[in-house]
Amino acid sequence: MNKSSIRKKIITLRKKKYSINLSIPTKKFFKFLEKKKLKSKIIGGYYPFNYEMNILNILKEFEIKDYIISLPKIVRNNEMDFFQWSFKDPLKINKYGIPETNSNKKIFPDLLLIPLVGFDSKLNRLGYGGGFYDRYLSKFQDNNIIKIGIGFSFQEVKNLPINKHDKKLNYIITEKKIIV
């Protein structure tokens, strides 16, 4: 199967199986960060849409713990950058229907929570096909950004086709397991 057909199949499945009650337990998530000694203070999150795993409880906990939170925003030339965001800040809907911050305070997260359309056990991710995250990550040569893919366990595929532009994740977290 090619990426396009896998993407279509999983998005359809995600819509059918989606439940607001399926999420990553906040305590489990923070215990994982502590165990891995991930000391990031600037978090790049996402505002869930299109039946993505809801991570708002995790972002809220980061905010309570005084982390800096940011959300992706599409800027010039269809590039993506991250801009500071707080739960008290309003959101706007971009041309893709995705909520994004109104902030113009660009920041550089050291930990990214990345939504997944699909993934495999080798830490490869399948996104929506626009390449936004891959292009964003390719800007950083040292690659010190911790990349955590977030998705539902049923989005896992046996072998995801990849190409030279695809960026591997450091971890994948679902409601059932953590892939390292």
C-alpha positions in Angstrom: 0.0 0.0 0.0 1.2 3.5 -0.7 1.1 6.4 1.8 -2.0 8.0 0.2 -4.1 4.8 0.5 -2.8 4.1 4.1 -3.7 7.7 5.1 -7.2 7.5 3.7 -7.9 4.1 5.4 -6.6 5.3 8.8 -8.4 8.6 8.7 -11.7 6.8 8.0 -10.9 4.3 10.8 -10.0 7.1 13.2 -13.3 8.8 12.5 -15.2 5.6 13.2 -13.3 4.6 16.3 -12.7 8.1 17.8 -13.7 8.6 21.4 -13.1 11.6 23.5 -12.5 9.1 26.3 -9.5 7.5 24.6 -6.6 9.6 25.6 -3.1 9.4 27.1 -3.3 9.5 30.9 -1.6 12.7 32.1 0.2 11.0 35.0 1.5 8.2 32.8 2.8 10.8 30.3 4.6 12.8 32.9 6.1 9.7 34.6 7.5 8.7 31.1 9.1 12.2 30.8 10.6 11.9 34.2 11.8 8.3 33.6 13.5 9.4 30.4 14.9 12.5 32.1 13.4 14.7 29.5 13.9 18.2 30.9 12.4 20.2 28.2 10.9 23.5 29.1 9.5 24.7 25.8 6.8 22.5 24.5 5.5 22.4 20.9 2.0 20.9 21.0 -1.0 20.9 18.7 -4.6 21.7 19.1 -6.5 18.5 18.2 -8.8 18.5 15.2 -10.1 15.9 12.7 -10.3 13.2 15.3 -6.7 13.5 16.5 -5.7 12.3 20.0 -6.8 15.0 22.4 -3.7 16.2 24.3 -5.3 19.3 25.9 -5.1 17.7 29.4 -1.3 17.3 28.9 -0.8 20.8 27.6 -2.8 22.2 30.5 -0.6 20.3 33.0 2.5 21.7 31.2 1.0 25.2 31.6 0.3 24.5 35.3 3.9 23.5 35.8 5.1 26.7 34.2 6.4 25.3 30.9 6.2 27.5 27.8 3.6 26.1 25.4 3.5 26.7 21.7 1.3 25.7 18.8 2.2 25.4 15.1 1.1 28.1 12.8 1.3 28.1 9.0 3.4 31.2 7.9 4.7 32.4 4.5 5.5 29.9 1.7 3.4 27.2 3.5 6.1 26.9 6.2 5.2 26.0 9.7 6.7 27.6 12.9 5.7 27.5 16.5 4.3 30.4 18.4 3.7 30.9 22.1 0.3 30.0 23.4 -1.6 29.8 26.6 -5.1 28.5 27.4 -6.3 32.0 28.0 -5.3 33.1 24.5 -7.8 33.1 21.7 -7.4 30.8 18.7 -8.2 31.3 15.0 -8.9 28.8 12.3 -6.4 28.6 9.5 -7.0 27.8 5.8 -6.9 24.1 6.6 -9.5 24.3 9.3 -6.9 23.8 12.0 -7.0 26.0 15.2 -3.8 28.0 15.6 -2.7 30.8 17.9 -3.0 34.5 17.1 0.4 35.1 18.8 3.3 36.4 16.8 5.9 35.4 19.5 7.9 32.8 17.6 9.6 30.3 19.8 11.7 27.1 19.3 10.4 24.1 21.2 12.8 21.5 22.5 10.0 18.9 22.8 7.4 18.4 20.1 4.1 16.5 20.5 3.3 15.5 16.9 -0.1 14.3 15.8 -0.1 11.0 13.8 -2.2 9.8 11.0 -0.3 6.5 11.1 2.9 5.1 12.5 5.0 1.9 12.7 7.1 0.2 15.4 10.3 1.7 13.8 9.2 5.2 14.9 8.2 6.4 11.4 5.1 8.6 11.2 2.5 9.3 8.6 1.0 12.7 8.6 -1.6 14.4 6.3 0.8 14.5 3.4 1.7 18.2 3.4 5.2 17.7 4.9 4.9 20.5 7.4 6.5 18.7 10.3 9.3 17.2 8.1 10.1 20.6 6.7 10.1 22.2 10.1 12.4 19.5 11.5 14.8 19.7 8.6 15.6 23.3 9.6 17.4 22.1 12.7 20.7 20.3 11.8 21.6 19.4 15.4 18.2 17.7 15.7 18.1 18.2 19.5 14.3 18.4 19.4 12.7 15.5 21.2 9.9 14.3 18.8 7.0 12.4 20.4 4.3 11.1 18.1 0.8 11.0 19.6 -1.9 8.7 18.2 -4.3 5.9 18.9 -3.0 2.3 19.0 -5.3 1.3 16.1 -3.3 3.7 13.8 -0.2 1.5 13.8 0.7 -0.2 10.6 3.1 -3.0 10.1 5.5 -1.3 7.6 5.1 2.3 6.7 6.6 3.3 3.4 9.1 6.1 4.0 11.2 8.4 1.8 14.4 10.5 2.3 12.4 13.5 3.6 10.6 11.6 6.4 11.9 12.4 9.9 11.9 9.7 12.5 10.4 10.2 15.9 12.1 9.6 19.2 9.0 8.1 20.8 5.4 7.2 20.0 2.8 7.3 22.7 -0.7 5.8 22.4 -3.4 5.2 25.0 -2.0 1.6 25.3 1.8 1.7 24.8 5.0 3.7 24.4 7.3 2.8 21.6 11.0 3.8 22.2 
